[in-house]
Amino acid sequence: MQENTTIARPYARAVFEQAQEEGDLQEWSVMLQLLKLIVSDPAMQSVIKNPRLEREKLAELILDICGKHLTESGRNFVNLLVDAGRISVAPQIHALFEEKKDRAEGVAGVEVISAYPLDDNQQEKIKKIMAKRLGKKIDITTRIDKSLIGGAVIRAGDSVIDASLKGRLKQLSHNFAE
């Protein structure tokens, strides 16, 4: 995974610069999301890994699946990735592109992992607190993890706030061990 991120970094940088030049970060975001979904499909992964399939045919297949959802620049990008044998890193390119896009737009991604679903009011409170703390607009995503027992874990970049019951029990256990 780390190796794929290293491989994807220059492509993400190049496509981000292209998107800025074209003045349409959002359109590129959508195109890269589509490419990520296609490449992440298990059936497509086996096609991509097939050594008998010519790169030209693979590019045609991917472009056919994408249909009219790619601009000319997007189609050229797919051809470039396939020719370089790097189409499999499209998910990492998308992730790195989104990080650059968020930074450029002053948005911070926050992931909230909770034991139970959060209602809109709870999400809004977390959004406001994190916006004040980070000084940025917040894009919040949520995920359920029943093993937390209760509470939540909030991740924003490298920062982690563990307000889960599981985390507190672990800390209590650690304190008793000392």
C-alpha positions as CSV (number, residue, x, y, z in Angstrom):
1,M,0.0,0.0,0.0
2,Q,2.8,2.5,0.9
3,E,4.6,1.6,-2.3
4,N,1.4,2.3,-4.3
5,T,1.1,5.7,-2.6
6,T,4.7,6.5,-3.5
7,I,4.0,5.5,-7.1
8,A,0.7,7.5,-7.2
9,R,2.1,10.7,-5.8
10,P,3.6,12.2,-9.0
11,Y,0.5,11.3,-11.0
12,A,-1.7,12.9,-8.3
13,R,0.4,16.0,-8.4
14,A,0.3,16.2,-12.2
15,V,-3.4,15.6,-12.4
16,F,-4.0,18.2,-9.7
17,E,-2.0,20.8,-11.6
18,Q,-3.9,19.9,-14.7
19,A,-7.2,20.3,-12.9
20,Q,-6.1,23.7,-11.6
21,E,-5.0,24.7,-15.0
22,E,-8.4,23.7,-16.4
23,G,-10.1,25.4,-13.5
24,D,-12.2,22.4,-12.6
25,L,-11.1,20.6,-9.5
26,Q,-14.6,19.2,-8.9
27,E,-14.9,17.6,-12.4
28,W,-11.5,15.9,-12.0
29,S,-12.6,14.7,-8.5
30,V,-15.6,13.0,-10.1
31,M,-13.6,11.5,-12.9
32,L,-11.0,10.1,-10.5
33,Q,-13.7,8.8,-8.2
34,L,-15.2,6.9,-11.2
35,L,-11.8,5.6,-12.2
36,K,-11.2,4.4,-8.6
37,L,-14.5,2.6,-8.5
38,I,-13.8,0.8,-11.8
39,V,-10.3,-0.2,-10.9
40,S,-11.3,-1.3,-7.4
41,D,-13.9,-3.8,-8.7
42,P,-12.6,-7.4,-8.1
43,A,-13.5,-8.5,-11.6
44,M,-11.7,-5.6,-13.2
45,Q,-8.6,-6.2,-11.0
46,S,-8.3,-9.7,-12.5
47,V,-8.7,-8.2,-16.0
48,I,-6.0,-5.6,-15.2
49,K,-3.6,-8.3,-13.9
50,N,-4.1,-10.5,-17.0
51,P,-0.7,-10.5,-18.7
52,R,-2.3,-11.6,-22.0
53,L,-4.5,-8.5,-22.3
54,E,-2.8,-5.9,-24.4
55,R,-2.6,-2.5,-22.8
56,E,-4.4,-0.9,-25.7
57,K,-7.3,-3.2,-25.2
58,L,-7.3,-2.5,-21.5
59,A,-7.4,1.2,-22.1
60,E,-10.3,0.8,-24.6
61,L,-12.2,-1.3,-22.0
62,I,-11.8,1.2,-19.2
63,L,-12.7,4.1,-21.5
64,D,-15.8,2.3,-22.8
65,I,-16.9,1.7,-19.2
66,C,-16.3,5.4,-18.3
67,G,-18.3,6.4,-21.4
68,K,-18.9,10.1,-21.7
69,H,-18.0,10.7,-18.0
70,L,-14.4,11.6,-18.9
71,T,-13.2,14.8,-20.6
72,E,-10.6,14.6,-23.3
73,S,-7.9,15.3,-20.6
74,G,-9.4,12.5,-18.5
75,R,-9.3,10.1,-21.4
76,N,-5.6,11.0,-22.0
77,F,-4.9,10.4,-18.3
78,V,-6.4,6.9,-18.5
79,N,-4.3,6.1,-21.5
80,L,-1.2,7.4,-19.8
81,L,-1.8,5.3,-16.7
82,V,-2.5,2.2,-18.7
83,D,0.5,2.7,-21.0
84,A,2.7,3.1,-17.9
85,G,1.2,0.0,-16.3
86,R,0.0,2.2,-13.4
87,I,-3.8,2.0,-13.7
88,S,-4.0,-0.1,-10.6
89,V,-2.9,2.9,-8.5
90,A,-5.9,4.9,-9.5
91,P,-7.5,4.6,-6.0
92,Q,-4.3,6.1,-4.4
93,I,-4.2,8.8,-7.0
94,H,-7.8,9.7,-6.2
95,A,-7.0,9.8,-2.4
96,L,-3.9,12.0,-2.9
97,F,-5.8,14.3,-5.3
98,E,-8.6,14.7,-2.8
99,E,-6.1,15.7,-0.1
100,K,-4.6,18.3,-2.4
101,K,-8.1,19.6,-3.4
102,D,-9.2,19.8,0.2
103,R,-6.1,21.7,1.2
104,A,-6.5,24.1,-1.7
105,E,-10.2,24.7,-0.8
106,G,-9.5,25.0,3.0
107,V,-11.4,21.9,3.9
108,A,-10.4,19.3,6.5
109,G,-11.6,15.8,6.3
110,V,-12.8,14.4,9.7
111,E,-13.8,10.8,10.2
112,V,-16.0,9.9,13.1
113,I,-16.1,6.3,14.2
114,S,-18.9,5.6,16.6
115,A,-20.5,2.6,18.3
116,Y,-23.9,3.7,17.1
117,P,-25.2,5.8,14.2
118,L,-24.9,9.6,14.8
119,D,-27.9,11.7,14.2
120,D,-27.7,15.0,12.1
121,N,-27.6,17.1,15.3
122,Q,-24.6,15.2,16.7
123,Q,-22.8,15.3,13.4
124,E,-23.4,19.1,13.2
125,K,-22.0,19.6,16.8
126,I,-18.9,17.6,15.9
127,K,-18.5,19.6,12.7
128,K,-18.7,22.9,14.5
129,I,-16.2,21.9,17.2
130,M,-13.7,20.6,14.7
131,A,-14.1,23.6,12.5
132,K,-13.3,25.9,15.4
133,R,-10.4,23.7,16.5
134,L,-8.9,23.3,13.0
135,G,-9.9,26.7,11.5
136,K,-11.2,25.1,8.3
137,K,-14.4,23.9,6.8
138,I,-15.1,20.4,7.7
139,D,-16.1,17.4,5.5
140,I,-17.3,14.8,7.9
141,T,-17.6,11.0,7.2
142,T,-19.0,8.5,9.7
143,R,-18.4,4.8,10.3
144,I,-19.9,2.4,12.8
145,D,-17.6,0.2,14.9
146,K,-19.6,-1.8,17.5
147,S,-16.4,-2.8,19.3
148,L,-16.1,0.7,20.6
149,I,-19.0,-0.2,23.0
150,G,-19.9,3.5,23.3
151,G,-18.7,7.0,22.4
152,A,-16.6,7.8,19.4
153,V,-13.1,8.2,17.9
154,I,-12.6,11.3,15.8
155,R,-9.8,11.4,13.3
156,A,-8.6,14.6,11.5
157,G,-5.4,14.1,9.6
158,D,-2.8,12.9,12.2
159,S,-4.9,13.9,15.2
160,V,-7.0,11.3,16.9
161,I,-9.5,12.0,19.7
162,D,-10.5,8.8,21.4
163,A,-13.6,9.4,23.4
164,S,-14.8,5.8,23.1
165,L,-15.7,3.5,26.0
166,K,-13.3,0.9,24.6
167,G,-10.5,3.5,24.7
168,R,-11.2,4.6,28.2
169,L,-11.3,1.0,29.4
170,K,-8.0,0.4,27.8
171,Q,-6.5,3.5,29.5
172,L,-8.0,2.4,32.8
173,S,-6.5,-1.1,32.4
174,H,-3.1,0.5,31.6
175,N,-3.3,2.7,34.7
176,F,-4.1,-0.3,36.9
177,A,-1.2,-2.2,35.4
178,E,1.3,0.5,36.6
